[in-house]
Amino acid sequence: MQTQSDQEIWDRRYSGRPVWSGEPNPTLVAAAEALQPGRALDLGCGEGADAIWLAGRGWEVTGVDVSPVALRRAAIQAYEAGGRLAGRTRWLHRNVATWLPTAGGFDLVSMHFLHLPAERFRPVLRRAAAAVAPGGVLLVVAHHPDDARAGVPRPDPGLLPAPRDLRAALDPALWQVLASEARPRQVPGPDGERVTVQDTVLHAARRPA
């Protein structure tokens, strides 16, 4: 769960070399390329690669993370990418596990690899869904629980949702589920070989009012 101690842990991790690749998540790229730019919310934005990529395509993006060190890195990256992008990004230091975003305030809400115990994750997912405006899109990506068999480092399997766990949070009367699946991709294994892992993906569109 994202507590003060988690902030300290992530701040220490972000205080060294860059944690992530600096490239946007491919699932986000594929989903967003079909959308008209609007207002986007990136929950657990880390060093800001997804948010900056969206801003570069005309989105007004709010990135939220528990680590102020990560957010400073994100702000610097946006500035170095150009004042135009810095002007389209806003960085908020908030605990995603408890923060309440504006209901219906965003055309795209994206949450990637935010792993919490199920009893904490479900309210986060409900709040993320509630933040999507009618006609907007929710995109959630997580490590799949079966990844423990792939021999790559992963959080405790109890923190990893299956597709049905994400889909169950959405009211079918309000949402059209575009994808709810385990999506394979390849990553480097512990000995440098390529290993196939799976991402749990939920891609859903909120029905117009």
C-alpha positions in Angstrom: 0.0 0.0 0.0 1.2 3.5 -0.7 2.0 4.9 2.8 4.7 7.4 3.9 7.2 4.5 4.1 6.4 3.7 0.5 7.2 7.4 -0.4 10.5 7.0 1.3 11.2 3.7 -0.5 10.3 5.2 -3.9 12.2 8.4 -3.2 15.4 6.4 -2.5 14.8 4.4 -5.6 14.3 7.5 -7.8 17.3 9.2 -6.2 19.8 7.1 -8.3 19.8 6.4 -12.0 16.5 6.6 -14.0 14.2 3.8 -12.9 12.3 3.4 -16.2 13.2 3.4 -19.9 11.9 6.9 -20.6 9.7 5.4 -23.3 5.9 5.5 -23.2 4.0 2.3 -22.4 3.2 0.6 -25.8 -0.3 -0.2 -24.6 -1.0 3.4 -23.9 0.5 4.4 -27.3 -1.8 2.0 -29.1 -4.9 3.1 -27.2 -4.2 6.9 -27.3 -3.4 7.1 -31.0 -7.0 6.4 -31.8 -8.3 9.2 -29.5 -8.7 13.0 -30.0 -6.5 14.9 -27.5 -8.2 16.2 -24.4 -7.6 16.0 -20.6 -5.6 13.0 -19.4 -4.9 11.7 -15.9 -1.8 9.5 -15.3 -2.1 7.8 -12.0 1.3 6.6 -10.6 3.1 8.6 -13.3 6.6 7.9 -12.0 9.2 9.8 -14.1 6.5 11.0 -16.5 7.3 9.2 -19.8 3.6 8.4 -20.5 2.4 11.9 -19.5 5.1 13.6 -21.6 4.3 11.5 -24.6 0.6 12.4 -24.3 1.5 16.1 -23.9 3.5 15.9 -27.1 0.4 14.8 -28.9 -1.7 17.7 -27.6 -3.1 16.3 -24.4 -3.4 18.4 -21.2 -2.0 15.9 -18.7 -2.1 15.7 -14.9 0.5 13.2 -13.6 0.1 12.0 -10.0 2.7 10.1 -7.9 3.6 9.3 -4.3 7.3 10.3 -4.9 8.2 13.9 -5.1 11.6 12.9 -6.4 10.0 11.1 -9.4 7.8 14.2 -10.0 10.8 16.5 -10.1 12.4 14.2 -12.6 9.2 14.3 -14.6 9.0 18.1 -14.5 12.6 18.4 -15.7 12.0 15.9 -18.5 9.0 17.9 -19.6 10.9 21.2 -19.5 13.8 19.7 -21.5 11.4 18.4 -24.1 10.2 22.0 -24.7 8.2 24.7 -23.0 5.2 23.7 -25.0 5.1 20.3 -23.3 5.9 21.7 -19.9 2.8 23.9 -20.3 0.6 20.9 -21.0 1.8 18.9 -17.9 0.9 19.3 -14.3 2.5 17.2 -11.6 0.7 16.4 -8.3 2.3 14.8 -5.2 -0.5 12.7 -4.0 -1.0 9.2 -2.5 -2.9 7.5 -5.3 -4.2 4.9 -2.8 -6.3 7.6 -1.1 -6.5 10.6 -3.4 -9.9 11.5 -4.9 -9.6 12.8 -8.5 -12.3 15.1 -9.9 -15.3 13.0 -11.0 -15.8 13.1 -14.7 -12.8 15.4 -15.0 -10.8 13.6 -17.7 -11.1 12.2 -21.2 -8.5 9.6 -20.5 -7.5 8.0 -17.2 -4.4 5.8 -17.4 -3.0 3.6 -14.6 0.0 1.4 -15.2 1.6 -1.1 -12.9 0.1 0.2 -9.7 0.1 -2.8 -7.4 -1.8 -2.8 -4.1 -3.6 -5.4 -2.0 -7.0 -6.1 -3.5 -8.9 -4.4 -0.7 -6.9 -1.2 -1.4 -6.8 -1.5 -5.2 -10.5 -1.8 -5.7 -11.3 1.6 -4.4 -8.5 3.1 -6.4 -9.9 1.5 -9.5 -13.4 2.7 -8.8 -12.2 6.3 -8.3 -10.1 6.1 -11.5 -13.2 5.0 -13.4 -15.3 7.7 -11.8 -12.8 10.3 -13.0 -13.5 9.4 -16.7 -15.9 11.8 -18.4 -18.8 10.4 -20.5 -17.3 9.3 -23.8 -13.8 9.0 -22.3 -11.5 6.1 -21.9 -10.1 4.1 -18.9 -6.8 2.2 -19.5 -5.4 0.0 -16.7 -2.3 -2.2 -17.2 -0.8 -4.5 -14.5 1.5 -7.4 -14.2 -0.4 -10.7 -14.6 -0.4 -13.1 -11.6 1.0 -15.9 -13.8 4.2 -14.0 -14.3 5.6 -15.6 -11.2 6.3 -18.6 -13.4 8.3 -16.7 -15.9 11.3 -16.3 -13.6 11.3 -12.4 -13.7 11.1 -10.2 -10.7 7.5 -9.4 -9.8 5.6 -8.1 -6.7 3.8 -10.7 -4.6 1.2 -12.5 -6.9 -1.5 -11.5 -4.4 -1.0 -7.9 -5.6 -1.4 -8.8 -9.3 -4.9 -8.6 -10.7 -6.4 -10.9 -13.4 -8.4 -9.4 -16.2 -11.7 -10.5 -14.5 -10.7 -8.6 -11.4 -10.5 -5.3 -13.3 -13.5 -5.9 -15.4 -15.7 -6.6 -12.4 -15.2 -3.0 -11.2 -17.1 -1.6 -14.1 -20.9 -1.2 -14.4 -21.8 -2.6 -17.9 -24.6 0.0 -18.1 -21.9 2.7 -18.0 -19.0 1.1 -19.8 -18.1 -0.6 -23.1 -15.2 -2.9 -22.5 -12.9 -2.8 -25.5 -10.3 -5.2 -24.1 -10.0 -7.3 -21.0 -7.2 -9.7 -21.4 -3.8 -11.1 -20.6 -1.6 -9.6 -23.3 1.9 -11.2 -23.9 5.1 -9.2 -24.4 8.8 -10.1 -24.2 11.2 -8.8 -21.7 14.9 -9.6 -20.8 15.2 -12.6 -18.6 17.6 -13.0 -15.6 20.3 -14.5 -17.9 19.8 -12.0 -20.8 17.4 -14.3 -22.7 14.0 -13.1 -23.9 11.2 -14.2 -21.7 7.5 -13.9 -22.5 5.4 -12.3 -19.7 1.8 -11.2 -19.6 0.2 -7.9 -18.8 -3.3 -7.7 -17.4 -5.0 -5.1 -19.6 -8.4 -3.3 -19.2 -9.3 -0.9 -21.9 -12.8 0.5 -21.6 -14.9 3.4 -23.0 -17.4 5.2 -20.8 -20.8 5.4 -22.5 -21.9 8.9 -23.5 -24.3 10.6 -21.1 
